[in-house]
């Protein structure tokens, strides 16, 4: 990754890559996809071998992303894998236009694709066509929180059931707060207004989901593959938001003035 395009924090890279490794290990251990997120039907030919193959690719892609010499290949590999799962949801979204859930799943997977494209741009040579499109890939990610907020509104009763009752002040408060948080993050990322702060808050919101909902669910049902898959996908989404946030912060950081440029400035007598 070129120095002038390096992100100030590499945590997003590590979380995004670590989530891919998690998904890969989960697939190898279970011989299955990430259930409803990687929605490969039971009647698909060679489903189990495909699940193992996908797991190996995710594992390899995640490891490659964390190694400087292979990071670009790892980012491209994961982008392609997540694109496949996004496309799997697209026909189901069009068939069930009255049901927003498939559309919501399209954008959950597409968020991982957009973050992968951001990484591909970061690791591409400066001035290349893909590197110049990094800001566009950030905008693509910015569309996804809109869908997350819409899902919350449409499935408000289901959302209330997910929120722990011990959280003060009320479940309804957190339902509205998280919904507005998604919409606010989308507006900020798409307009550039307070985008670095909004992107960081989006990370915090997804991480809170992981800590408050998915980890407790896993502790209560460690033998449930759905809980393992939900944790893996939630971490992947947090990593995607983190990658985008790091990219936004890097773009917003003032560029240092080179000494050669200062020498060219004439000082009036």
C-alpha positions as a printed NumPy array, in Angstrom:
array([[  0.   ,   0.   ,   0.   ],
       [  1.574,   3.259,  -1.102],
       [  2.538,   5.602,   1.696],
       [  0.573,   8.553,   0.366],
       [ -2.583,   6.447,   0.284],
       [ -2.083,   4.617,   3.57 ],
       [ -4.967,   4.68 ,   6.03 ],
       [ -4.293,   6.188,   9.457],
       [ -5.55 ,   3.101,  11.271],
       [ -5.17 ,  -0.431,   9.966],
       [ -7.798,  -1.821,  12.332],
       [-10.436,  -1.841,   9.599],
       [ -8.161,  -3.925,   7.411],
       [ -7.547,  -6.398,  10.225],
       [-11.218,  -6.685,  11.211],
       [-12.345,  -7.1  ,   7.596],
       [ -9.664,  -9.716,   6.918],
       [-10.217, -11.392,  10.285],
       [-13.934, -11.723,   9.577],
       [-13.165, -13.457,   6.275],
       [-10.885, -15.865,   8.146],
       [-13.671, -16.425,  10.68 ],
       [-16.155, -17.167,   7.872],
       [-13.668, -19.539,   6.268],
       [-13.002, -21.465,   9.477],
       [-16.722, -21.589,  10.206],
       [-17.405, -23.019,   6.751],
       [-14.706, -25.663,   7.141],
       [-15.995, -26.644,  10.577],
       [-19.667, -26.822,   9.554],
       [-19.522, -27.719,   5.86 ],
       [-22.126, -25.035,   5.328],
       [-22.525, -21.454,   4.172],
       [-23.329, -18.569,   6.523],
       [-26.994, -19.611,   6.563],
       [-29.395, -16.814,   5.591],
       [-26.673, -14.332,   4.636],
       [-24.93 , -16.559,   2.11 ],
       [-28.251, -17.892,   0.904],
       [-27.375, -20.985,  -1.122],
       [-30.453, -23.2  ,  -1.318],
       [-30.487, -26.846,  -0.207],
       [-31.221, -28.073,  -3.757],
       [-28.103, -26.532,  -5.313],
       [-25.969, -29.304,  -6.896],
       [-22.732, -30.074,  -5.056],
       [-23.78 , -27.73 ,  -2.272],
       [-21.492, -29.203,   0.393],
       [-18.345, -29.22 ,  -1.809],
       [-19.178, -25.639,  -2.826],
       [-19.474, -24.676,   0.846],
       [-16.037, -26.114,   1.564],
       [-14.572, -24.444,  -1.53 ],
       [-16.059, -21.106,  -0.487],
       [-14.664, -21.529,   3.008],
       [-11.177, -22.2  ,   1.648],
       [-11.372, -19.129,  -0.614],
       [-12.583, -16.924,   2.257],
       [ -9.853, -18.214,   4.533],
       [ -7.167, -17.735,   1.882],
       [ -8.485, -14.303,   0.938],
       [ -8.543, -13.14 ,   4.549],
       [ -4.998, -14.345,   5.183],
       [ -3.749, -12.825,   1.92 ],
       [ -5.312,  -9.48 ,   2.826],
       [ -3.256,  -9.323,   6.009],
       [  0.046,  -9.989,   4.193],
       [  1.425,  -6.829,   2.509],
       [  2.685,  -8.585,  -0.624],
       [ -0.637, -10.327,  -1.282],
       [ -3.045,  -7.752,   0.172],
       [ -4.336,  -6.567,  -3.205],
       [ -5.033, -10.136,  -4.346],
       [ -6.755, -10.849,  -1.035],
       [ -8.964,  -7.766,  -1.356],
       [ -9.92 ,  -8.715,  -4.919],
       [-10.655, -12.313,  -3.914],
       [-12.972, -11.306,  -1.083],
       [-14.69 ,  -8.7  ,  -3.248],
       [-15.481, -11.354,  -5.844],
       [-16.736, -13.847,  -3.236],
       [-19.009, -11.293,  -1.583],
       [-20.214, -10.152,  -5.02 ],
       [-21.374, -13.684,  -5.774],
       [-23.451, -13.798,  -2.589],
       [-24.855, -10.351,  -3.38 ],
       [-25.939, -11.531,  -6.828],
       [-27.546, -14.643,  -5.338],
       [-29.915, -12.362,  -3.409],
       [-30.783, -10.097,  -6.372],
       [-33.293, -12.433,  -8.141],
       [-35.004, -13.151,  -4.823],
       [-35.293,  -9.419,  -4.201],
       [-37.005,  -8.847,  -7.547],
       [-39.347, -11.811,  -7.109],
       [-40.404, -10.63 ,  -3.633],
       [-40.757,  -6.882,  -4.152],
       [-43.476,  -6.778,  -1.516],
       [-41.034,  -8.198,   1.032],
       [-38.077,  -5.94 ,   1.803],
       [-36.062,  -8.629,   3.608],
       [-34.339,  -9.982,   0.445],
       [-33.514,  -6.418,  -0.629],
       [-32.051,  -5.798,   2.807],
       [-29.88 ,  -8.883,   2.418],
       [-28.659,  -7.594,  -0.95 ],
       [-27.339,  -4.449,   0.697],
       [-25.833,  -6.318,   3.653],
       [-23.719,  -8.334,   1.238],
       [-23.111,  -5.31 ,  -1.   ],
       [-21.655,  -3.404,   1.965],
       [-18.906,  -6.05 ,   2.079],
       [-18.398,  -5.674,  -1.677],
       [-18.098,  -1.877,  -1.471],
       [-15.53 ,  -2.115,   1.322],
       [-13.593,  -4.675,  -0.706],
       [-13.556,  -2.275,  -3.648],
       [-12.228,   0.466,  -1.357],
       [ -9.388,  -1.846,  -0.344],
       [ -8.713,  -2.739,  -3.974],
       [ -8.408,   0.989,  -4.702],
       [ -6.112,   1.549,  -1.725],
       [ -3.764,  -1.239,  -2.787],
       [ -3.773,  -0.271,  -6.479],
       [ -1.002,   1.876,  -7.984],
       [ -1.431,   5.609,  -7.49 ],
       [ -3.145,   7.199, -10.458],
       [ -4.652,   3.948, -11.725],
       [ -8.297,   3.927, -12.76 ],
       [ -9.407,   1.9  ,  -9.745],
       [ -7.391,   4.024,  -7.305],
       [ -9.081,   7.159,  -8.647],
       [-12.488,   5.621,  -7.955],
       [-11.925,   5.094,  -4.239],
       [-14.251,   7.966,  -3.286],
       [-16.944,   6.489,  -5.547],
       [-16.636,   3.124,  -3.807],
       [-17.065,   4.917,  -0.48 ],
       [-20.309,   6.41 ,  -1.797],
       [-21.493,   2.95 ,  -2.833],
       [-21.019,   1.84 ,   0.756],
       [-22.869,   4.941,   1.929],
       [-26.056,   3.694,   0.274],
       [-26.119,   0.549,   2.409],
       [-26.963,   2.111,   5.813],
       [-30.126,   3.517,   4.218],
       [-31.247,  -0.062,   3.635],
       [-30.276,  -1.027,   7.188],
       [-32.501,   1.746,   8.511],
       [-35.398,   0.745,   6.256],
       [-35.173,  -2.832,   7.512],
       [-35.43 ,  -1.537,  11.077],
       [-38.56 ,   0.454,  10.241],
       [-40.299,  -2.323,   8.325],
       [-39.482,  -5.015,  10.882],
       [-39.824,  -2.899,  14.026],
       [-41.591,  -5.679,  16.02 ],
       [-38.817,  -8.12 ,  15.152],
       [-36.17 ,  -5.531,  16.002],
       [-37.719,  -4.927,  19.429],
       [-37.494,  -8.652,  20.078],
       [-33.75 ,  -8.591,  19.418],
       [-33.011,  -5.704,  21.793],
       [-32.25 ,  -6.91 ,  25.353],
       [-34.822,  -5.822,  27.89 ],
       [-32.161,  -4.839,  30.438],
       [-30.895,  -1.959,  28.277],
       [-32.095,   1.384,  29.665],
       [-34.169,   3.372,  29.038],
       [-36.458,   1.274,  26.766],
       [-36.313,  -1.082,  23.792],
       [-38.242,   1.428,  21.682],
       [-35.647,   4.119,  22.412],
       [-32.844,   1.953,  21.066],
       [-34.917,   0.86 ,  18.078],
       [-35.386,   4.488,  17.039],
       [-31.834,   5.485,  17.987],
       [-30.204,   2.76 ,  15.901],
       [-32.537,   3.425,  12.978],
       [-31.737,   7.141,  12.971],
       [-28.075,   6.266,  13.407],
       [-28.092,   4.337,  10.14 ],
       [-29.87 ,   7.108,   8.253],
       [-27.583,   9.758,   9.729],
       [-24.464,   7.788,   8.77 ],
       [-25.735,   7.38 ,   5.209],
       [-26.453,  11.1  ,   4.811],
       [-23.063,  12.058,   6.219],
       [-21.098,   9.611,   4.053],
       [-23.012,  10.509,   0.884],
       [-22.749,  14.283,   1.405],
       [-19.345,  14.418,   3.065],
       [-20.74 ,  16.492,   5.944],
       [-19.093,  15.255,   9.159],
       [-18.417,  11.999,   7.325],
       [-15.377,  10.89 ,   9.411],
       [-17.312,  11.212,  12.673],
       [-20.445,   9.58 ,  11.256],
       [-18.452,   6.652,   9.854],
       [-16.833,   6.063,  13.25 ],
       [-20.221,   6.165,  14.96 ],
       [-21.503,   3.628,  12.416],
       [-18.667,   1.299,  13.435],
       [-19.619,   1.768,  17.086],
       [-23.257,   0.945,  16.339],
       [-22.392,  -2.305,  14.557],
       [-19.869,  -3.29 ,  17.249],
       [-22.529,  -2.687,  19.907],
       [-24.837,  -5.072,  18.018],
       [-22.063,  -7.645,  18.176],
       [-21.407,  -7.165,  21.895],
       [-24.994,  -6.819,  23.086],
       [-26.835,  -9.206,  20.759],
       [-24.682, -11.669,  18.838],
       [-22.125, -12.678,  21.462],
       [-24.823, -13.306,  24.117],
       [-26.849, -15.293,  21.555],
       [-23.788, -17.422,  20.835],
       [-23.165, -18.008,  24.537],
       [-26.759, -19.191,  24.951],
       [-26.703, -21.375,  21.836],
       [-23.135, -22.39 ,  20.97 ],
       [-24.348, -25.359,  18.91 ],
       [-26.552, -23.197,  16.683],
       [-24.884, -22.531,  13.338],
       [-27.086, -19.443,  12.841],
       [-25.502, -17.791,  15.88 ],
       [-21.977, -18.454,  14.627],
       [-22.855, -17.157,  11.165],
       [-24.531, -14.072,  12.616],
       [-21.416, -13.24 ,  14.635],
       [-19.187, -13.691,  11.589],
       [-21.357, -11.488,   9.363],
       [-21.709,  -8.801,  12.038],
       [-17.922,  -8.672,  12.443],
       [-17.545,  -8.535,   8.658],
       [-19.953,  -5.579,   8.476],
       [-18.056,  -3.847,  11.268],
       [-14.838,  -4.416,   9.331],
       [-16.426,  -3.047,   6.162],
       [-17.562,   0.107,   7.965],
       [-14.108,   0.421,   9.524],
       [-12.354,   0.157,   6.162],
       [-14.589,   2.868,   4.727],
       [-14.14 ,   5.032,   7.819],
       [-10.353,   4.752,   7.59 ],
       [-10.505,   5.727,   3.924],
       [-12.719,   8.745,   4.67 ],
       [-10.395,   9.859,   7.458],
       [ -7.364,   9.528,   5.188],
       [ -9.051,  11.599,   2.487],
       [-10.023,  14.277,   5.013],
       [ -6.532,  14.521,   6.487],
       [ -4.716,  17.713,   5.382],
       [ -1.964,  16.983,   2.875],
       [  1.521,  18.054,   4.009],
       [  3.114,  20.891,   2.051],
       [  6.274,  19.752,   0.3  ],
       [  9.482,  21.739,   0.757],
       [  9.821,  22.104,  -3.015],
       [  6.432,  23.814,  -3.147],
       [  7.438,  26.255,  -0.408],
       [ 10.606,  27.124,  -2.29 ],
       [  8.566,  28.065,  -5.328],
       [  6.503,  30.624,  -3.397],
       [  7.903,  34.081,  -3.982],
       [  8.006,  36.423,  -0.989],
       [  7.202,  40.014,  -1.87 ],
       [  9.89 ,  42.523,  -0.971]])
